[in-house]
Amino acid sequence: IPPQVIQRAVGLAIFTTLRAGFHFSGSAGSGIIVSRLPDGSWSPPSGIQVLSIGTGFQFGVDIYDCVCVINTQEALSSFMKQTRVSLGSDIAISAGPYGAGAALDGSASSVLSPVFSYVTSRGFYAGVQIDGTAIVERREANAAFYGQPVPVAQILQGKVSVPQEASLAALMDVLAAAEARPETRSTGVSEMRYTDETTGE
């Protein structure tokens, strides 16, 4: 993904999905969504579940990773206000530009797309389409992570306290690297020490 695309984004939905099919296909997965805060940093994550059902002759099992780059405040508001958002139906989506300078060289319709999608497949499907994919709020997962029920809008506006035992430094470092920025772009998160659960260090 070109760094310019991430730098201009107002939000990101990142998820991994397992898809299986024989004459029809279905997929399910999970991930997170984050939003850009007024100071340019990223919000804490809100958990999401991903569901889709397709038709047509398909056979096999596939795991794919997807990054949806949210380009407009209107699209981001849909994720904040609705518990279920359908890509391609509730929000228009198109394949994102690739390569250096691609974000600036795309067509006008592409540049104005509310959401860009970037998909990497690990299996046998020759072109993964995510139109029709539903992104659903994971209320229980959010409540478990933050220690209490928290509205998605509150999370994505950065108006939630991150538990001291939870470290978001690794996530924020990845987002900073995707923007090709040297520093961890986070508010009150960069100072938190990341602990490797396997080593305790």
C-alpha positions as a Markdown table, in Angstrom:
| # | Residue | x | y | z |
|---|---|---|---|---|
| 1 | Ile | 0.0 | 0.0 | 0.0 |
| 2 | Pro | 1.5 | 3.4 | -0.9 |
| 3 | Pro | 2.4 | 5.4 | 2.2 |
| 4 | Gln | 0.5 | 8.4 | 0.8 |
| 5 | Val | -2.7 | 6.4 | 0.8 |
| 6 | Ile | -2.3 | 5.6 | 4.5 |
| 7 | Gln | -1.2 | 9.2 | 5.3 |
| 8 | Arg | -4.4 | 10.5 | 3.7 |
| 9 | Ala | -6.7 | 7.9 | 5.4 |
| 10 | Val | -9.2 | 8.9 | 8.0 |
| 11 | Gly | -9.6 | 5.2 | 9.1 |
| 12 | Leu | -8.5 | 1.7 | 8.6 |
| 13 | Ala | -10.3 | -1.6 | 8.8 |
| 14 | Ile | -7.9 | -4.6 | 9.0 |
| 15 | Phe | -9.1 | -8.2 | 9.1 |
| 16 | Thr | -8.3 | -11.8 | 8.2 |
| 17 | Thr | -11.0 | -14.0 | 6.8 |
| 18 | Leu | -11.4 | -17.8 | 6.1 |
| 19 | Arg | -13.4 | -18.5 | 3.0 |
| 20 | Ala | -14.7 | -22.0 | 1.9 |
| 21 | Gly | -16.8 | -22.8 | -1.1 |
| 22 | Phe | -18.3 | -25.6 | -3.2 |
| 23 | His | -20.8 | -24.1 | -5.8 |
| 24 | Phe | -21.4 | -21.3 | -3.3 |
| 25 | Ser | -19.0 | -19.7 | -0.8 |
| 26 | Gly | -19.1 | -18.2 | 2.6 |
| 27 | Ser | -16.5 | -16.5 | 4.7 |
| 28 | Ala | -16.0 | -15.3 | 8.3 |
| 29 | Gly | -13.3 | -13.6 | 10.1 |
| 30 | Ser | -12.3 | -10.9 | 12.5 |
| 31 | Gly | -10.1 | -7.8 | 12.9 |
| 32 | Ile | -10.0 | -4.2 | 14.1 |
| 33 | Ile | -10.9 | -0.7 | 12.9 |
| 34 | Val | -9.0 | 2.4 | 13.9 |
| 35 | Ser | -9.6 | 6.1 | 13.0 |
| 36 | Arg | -7.5 | 9.2 | 12.6 |
| 37 | Leu | -7.7 | 11.6 | 15.5 |
| 38 | Pro | -7.6 | 15.4 | 15.1 |
| 39 | Asp | -3.9 | 15.5 | 16.2 |
| 40 | Gly | -3.0 | 13.0 | 13.4 |
| 41 | Ser | -2.5 | 10.0 | 15.7 |
| 42 | Trp | -4.6 | 6.8 | 15.6 |
| 43 | Ser | -7.4 | 5.9 | 17.9 |
| 44 | Pro | -7.5 | 2.7 | 20.0 |
| 45 | Pro | -8.9 | -0.3 | 18.1 |
| 46 | Ser | -12.5 | -1.4 | 17.9 |
| 47 | Gly | -13.1 | -5.1 | 17.3 |
| 48 | Ile | -15.0 | -6.2 | 14.2 |
| 49 | Gln | -16.4 | -9.4 | 12.8 |
| 50 | Val | -16.5 | -10.0 | 9.1 |
| 51 | Leu | -19.2 | -12.1 | 7.3 |
| 52 | Ser | -20.1 | -12.7 | 3.6 |
| 53 | Ile | -22.0 | -15.2 | 1.4 |
| 54 | Gly | -21.4 | -15.6 | -2.3 |
| 55 | Thr | -22.8 | -17.6 | -5.2 |
| 56 | Gly | -21.3 | -19.1 | -8.3 |
| 57 | Phe | -19.0 | -22.1 | -9.0 |
| 58 | Gln | -16.3 | -22.0 | -6.4 |
| 59 | Phe | -14.3 | -24.7 | -4.8 |
| 60 | Gly | -11.6 | -24.7 | -2.2 |
| 61 | Val | -10.5 | -23.1 | 1.0 |
| 62 | Asp | -8.9 | -19.7 | 1.2 |
| 63 | Ile | -7.5 | -17.4 | 3.9 |
| 64 | Tyr | -7.1 | -13.8 | 2.9 |
| 65 | Asp | -5.9 | -10.6 | 4.6 |
| 66 | Cys | -7.6 | -7.3 | 3.9 |
| 67 | Val | -6.9 | -3.7 | 4.6 |
| 68 | Cys | -9.8 | -1.3 | 3.9 |
| 69 | Val | -8.5 | 2.3 | 3.7 |
| 70 | Ile | -11.4 | 4.6 | 4.7 |
| 71 | Asn | -11.0 | 7.9 | 2.8 |
| 72 | Thr | -13.9 | 10.0 | 3.8 |
| 73 | Gln | -15.5 | 11.2 | 7.1 |
| 74 | Glu | -18.9 | 10.1 | 5.8 |
| 75 | Ala | -17.7 | 6.5 | 5.4 |
| 76 | Leu | -16.0 | 6.6 | 8.8 |
| 77 | Ser | -19.3 | 7.9 | 10.4 |
| 78 | Ser | -21.1 | 4.8 | 9.0 |
| 79 | Phe | -18.8 | 2.5 | 11.0 |
| 80 | Met | -19.3 | 4.7 | 14.1 |
| 81 | Lys | -23.1 | 4.9 | 13.9 |
| 82 | Gln | -24.1 | 1.5 | 12.5 |
| 83 | Thr | -23.5 | -1.9 | 14.1 |
| 84 | Arg | -23.4 | -3.6 | 10.7 |
| 85 | Val | -22.0 | -2.0 | 7.5 |
| 86 | Ser | -22.1 | -3.8 | 4.1 |
| 87 | Leu | -19.2 | -3.0 | 1.8 |
| 88 | Gly | -20.4 | -2.1 | -1.7 |
| 89 | Ser | -23.9 | -1.6 | -0.6 |
| 90 | Asp | -23.8 | 0.8 | 2.4 |
| 91 | Ile | -20.4 | 2.2 | 1.4 |
| 92 | Ala | -18.9 | 2.2 | -2.1 |
| 93 | Ile | -15.5 | 0.4 | -2.3 |
| 94 | Ser | -12.9 | 0.0 | -5.0 |
| 95 | Ala | -9.5 | -1.6 | -5.3 |
| 96 | Gly | -6.8 | 0.8 | -4.1 |
| 97 | Pro | -3.9 | 2.2 | -6.1 |
| 98 | Tyr | -0.5 | 0.5 | -6.0 |
| 99 | Gly | 3.0 | 1.6 | -6.4 |
| 100 | Ala | 4.9 | 4.9 | -5.7 |
| 101 | Gly | 2.8 | 7.9 | -6.5 |
| 102 | Ala | -0.2 | 5.8 | -7.4 |
| 103 | Ala | -2.4 | 7.6 | -4.9 |
| 104 | Leu | -2.0 | 10.8 | -6.8 |
| 105 | Asp | -2.0 | 9.3 | -10.3 |
| 106 | Gly | -5.3 | 7.4 | -10.1 |
| 107 | Ser | -8.5 | 8.4 | -11.9 |
| 108 | Ala | -10.8 | 10.9 | -10.3 |
| 109 | Ser | -13.4 | 8.3 | -9.5 |
| 110 | Ser | -10.8 | 6.1 | -7.8 |
| 111 | Val | -9.3 | 9.0 | -5.8 |
| 112 | Leu | -12.8 | 9.9 | -4.5 |
| 113 | Ser | -13.7 | 6.3 | -3.6 |
| 114 | Pro | -14.9 | 6.3 | 0.1 |
| 115 | Val | -13.0 | 3.1 | 0.7 |
| 116 | Phe | -10.0 | 1.4 | -1.0 |
| 117 | Ser | -9.4 | -2.3 | -0.5 |
| 118 | Tyr | -6.1 | -4.2 | -0.5 |
| 119 | Val | -6.5 | -8.0 | -0.4 |
| 120 | Thr | -3.8 | -10.7 | -0.2 |
| 121 | Ser | -5.0 | -14.3 | -0.7 |
| 122 | Arg | -3.2 | -17.2 | 0.8 |
| 123 | Gly | -5.2 | -19.9 | -1.0 |
| 124 | Phe | -6.6 | -20.9 | -4.4 |
| 125 | Tyr | -9.2 | -18.3 | -5.3 |
| 126 | Ala | -7.9 | -16.3 | -8.2 |
| 127 | Gly | -9.3 | -12.8 | -7.4 |
| 128 | Val | -10.9 | -12.2 | -4.1 |
| 129 | Gln | -13.9 | -9.8 | -4.2 |
| 130 | Ile | -15.1 | -8.3 | -0.9 |
| 131 | Asp | -18.2 | -6.5 | -2.2 |
| 132 | Gly | -21.1 | -7.6 | -0.1 |
| 133 | Thr | -18.9 | -8.3 | 2.9 |
| 134 | Ala | -20.6 | -7.2 | 6.1 |
| 135 | Ile | -18.5 | -5.7 | 8.9 |
| 136 | Val | -20.1 | -6.1 | 12.3 |
| 137 | Glu | -19.3 | -4.5 | 15.6 |
| 138 | Arg | -17.9 | -6.9 | 18.2 |
| 139 | Arg | -19.5 | -5.5 | 21.3 |
| 140 | Glu | -18.5 | -8.3 | 23.7 |
| 141 | Ala | -14.9 | -8.2 | 22.5 |
| 142 | Asn | -14.7 | -4.5 | 23.0 |
| 143 | Ala | -16.3 | -4.7 | 26.5 |
| 144 | Ala | -13.8 | -7.4 | 27.4 |
| 145 | Phe | -10.8 | -5.4 | 26.2 |
| 146 | Tyr | -11.8 | -2.1 | 27.7 |
| 147 | Gly | -13.3 | -3.5 | 30.9 |
| 148 | Gln | -16.8 | -2.1 | 30.2 |
| 149 | Pro | -19.3 | -1.7 | 27.4 |
| 150 | Val | -18.0 | 1.1 | 25.2 |
| 151 | Pro | -19.8 | 2.6 | 22.0 |
| 152 | Val | -17.7 | 2.3 | 18.8 |
| 153 | Ala | -17.9 | 6.1 | 18.3 |
| 154 | Gln | -16.3 | 6.6 | 21.7 |
| 155 | Ile | -13.5 | 4.3 | 20.9 |
| 156 | Leu | -12.8 | 5.7 | 17.4 |
| 157 | Gln | -12.9 | 9.3 | 18.8 |
| 158 | Gly | -10.2 | 8.4 | 21.3 |
| 159 | Lys | -12.5 | 8.9 | 24.2 |
| 160 | Val | -11.8 | 5.7 | 26.0 |
| 161 | Ser | -9.1 | 4.7 | 28.5 |
| 162 | Val | -6.9 | 1.8 | 27.4 |
| 163 | Pro | -6.3 | -0.7 | 30.3 |
| 164 | Gln | -2.8 | -0.5 | 31.7 |
| 165 | Glu | -2.2 | -4.2 | 31.1 |
| 166 | Ala | -3.0 | -3.8 | 27.4 |
| 167 | Ser | -0.2 | -2.7 | 25.1 |
| 168 | Leu | -1.0 | -1.0 | 21.8 |
| 169 | Ala | 2.6 | 0.0 | 21.1 |
| 170 | Ala | 3.2 | -2.8 | 18.6 |
| 171 | Leu | 0.0 | -1.9 | 16.6 |
| 172 | Met | 0.9 | 1.8 | 16.6 |
| 173 | Asp | 4.4 | 1.0 | 15.4 |
| 174 | Val | 3.0 | -1.0 | 12.5 |
| 175 | Leu | 0.7 | 1.9 | 11.5 |
| 176 | Ala | 3.6 | 4.4 | 11.7 |
| 177 | Ala | 5.7 | 2.1 | 9.5 |
| 178 | Ala | 2.8 | 1.9 | 7.0 |
| 179 | Glu | 2.8 | 5.7 | 6.8 |
| 180 | Ala | 6.6 | 5.7 | 6.4 |
| 181 | Arg | 6.9 | 7.8 | 9.5 |
| 182 | Pro | 9.8 | 7.2 | 11.9 |
| 183 | Glu | 7.9 | 7.9 | 15.1 |
| 184 | Thr | 5.0 | 6.0 | 16.7 |
| 185 | Arg | 2.0 | 8.1 | 15.9 |
| 186 | Ser | -0.2 | 7.5 | 18.9 |
| 187 | Thr | -1.6 | 9.6 | 21.8 |
| 188 | Gly | -0.7 | 8.3 | 25.2 |
| 189 | Val | 0.2 | 4.9 | 23.8 |
| 190 | Ser | 3.8 | 5.3 | 22.6 |
| 191 | Glu | 5.0 | 5.5 | 26.2 |
| 192 | Met | 3.5 | 2.1 | 27.1 |
| 193 | Arg | 6.0 | -0.7 | 27.3 |
| 194 | Tyr | 5.3 | -3.7 | 25.0 |
| 195 | Thr | 5.6 | -7.0 | 26.7 |
| 196 | Asp | 6.2 | -10.2 | 24.7 |
| 197 | Glu | 3.9 | -12.8 | 26.2 |
| 198 | Thr | 6.2 | -15.6 | 25.2 |
| 199 | Thr | 9.2 | -14.2 | 27.0 |
| 200 | Gly | 7.8 | -11.8 | 29.5 |
| 201 | Glu | 10.3 | -9.2 | 28.4 |
